[in-house]
């Protein structure tokens, strides 16, 4: 019984940290100014909560788990968007290896 209680508390802490950190990480990946980043973190938190709750109602399962999953997907999309944007703005082709003659 003690292992179940400790495990439940540990999972609860992990989900709580995900709900606190992931919306802010998403806003930071978009490279917003600080005031806009704070509002963006609130926006991404609300969106992940609403979508996660909707997914939990439709598919079943724990609401907090779905919210954390949606928040993680948001971070992944923001990281992919930033990577694509950096590649477009750099305008550089991939480096070509130089081989010595001889």
C-alpha positions as CSV (number, residue, x, y, z in Angstrom):
1,X,0.0,0.0,0.0
2,X,2.9,2.4,0.8
3,X,4.4,1.8,-2.7
4,X,1.1,2.7,-4.3
5,X,0.7,5.9,-2.3
6,X,4.3,7.0,-3.0
7,X,3.9,6.1,-6.7
8,X,0.7,8.0,-7.0
9,X,2.2,11.1,-5.3
10,X,5.3,10.8,-7.7
11,X,3.1,10.7,-10.8
12,X,1.0,13.6,-9.5
13,X,4.2,15.6,-9.0
14,X,5.4,14.8,-12.5
15,X,2.0,15.8,-14.1
16,X,2.0,19.0,-12.0
17,X,5.5,19.9,-13.2
18,X,4.4,19.2,-16.8
19,X,1.4,21.5,-16.4
20,X,3.6,24.2,-15.0
21,X,6.6,23.9,-17.3
22,X,5.3,22.9,-20.7
23,X,3.1,25.9,-21.6
24,X,5.9,28.3,-20.6
25,X,8.4,26.2,-22.7
26,X,6.1,26.4,-25.7
27,X,5.8,30.2,-25.4
28,X,9.6,30.4,-25.0
29,X,10.2,28.3,-28.1
30,X,8.2,30.8,-30.1
31,X,10.8,33.5,-29.1
32,X,8.2,36.0,-27.9
33,X,9.0,39.1,-25.8
34,X,8.5,38.6,-22.1
35,X,5.1,40.2,-21.6
36,X,3.8,38.4,-24.7
37,X,5.5,35.2,-23.6
38,X,3.6,35.3,-20.2
39,X,0.3,35.7,-22.0
40,X,1.3,33.0,-24.5
41,X,2.0,30.6,-21.6
42,X,-1.4,31.3,-20.1
43,X,-3.0,30.8,-23.6
44,X,-1.2,27.5,-24.2
45,X,-2.0,26.3,-20.7
46,X,-5.7,27.0,-21.2
47,X,-5.7,25.4,-24.6
48,X,-4.0,22.3,-23.3
49,X,-6.5,22.1,-20.4
50,X,-9.5,22.4,-22.7
51,X,-8.2,20.0,-25.3
52,X,-7.0,17.6,-22.7
53,X,-10.3,17.6,-20.9
54,X,-12.2,17.1,-24.2
55,X,-9.9,14.2,-25.2
56,X,-10.4,12.6,-21.7
57,X,-14.2,12.8,-22.2
58,X,-14.1,11.3,-25.7
59,X,-11.4,8.7,-25.3
60,X,-11.5,8.0,-21.6
61,X,-8.6,8.0,-19.2
62,X,-7.1,10.4,-16.7
63,X,-7.8,14.1,-17.4
64,X,-4.4,15.2,-16.1
65,X,-2.7,12.7,-18.3
66,X,-4.4,14.0,-21.4
67,X,-3.7,17.6,-20.5
68,X,0.0,16.8,-20.0
69,X,0.0,14.9,-23.3
70,X,-1.6,17.8,-25.2
71,X,0.9,20.2,-23.6
72,X,3.7,18.0,-24.7
73,X,2.4,17.9,-28.2
74,X,2.3,21.7,-28.2
75,X,5.9,21.8,-27.2
76,X,6.8,19.4,-30.0
77,X,4.9,21.5,-32.6
78,X,6.6,24.7,-31.3
79,X,10.0,23.1,-31.5
80,X,9.4,21.8,-35.0
81,X,8.1,25.3,-36.1
82,X,11.2,27.0,-34.6
83,X,13.5,24.5,-36.4
84,X,11.8,25.0,-39.7
85,X,11.8,28.8,-39.3
86,X,15.5,28.8,-38.4
87,X,16.3,26.7,-41.5
88,X,14.3,29.1,-43.7
89,X,15.8,32.3,-42.3
90,X,19.4,31.0,-42.4
91,X,19.3,30.6,-46.2
92,X,22.4,28.4,-46.1
93,X,22.7,25.1,-47.8
94,X,24.1,22.2,-45.8
95,X,27.8,22.2,-45.6
96,X,29.7,20.1,-48.2
97,X,32.7,18.1,-47.1
98,X,36.0,19.2,-48.4
99,X,38.4,16.5,-49.4
100,X,42.1,17.1,-49.8
101,X,43.6,16.5,-53.2
102,X,46.0,13.7,-53.3
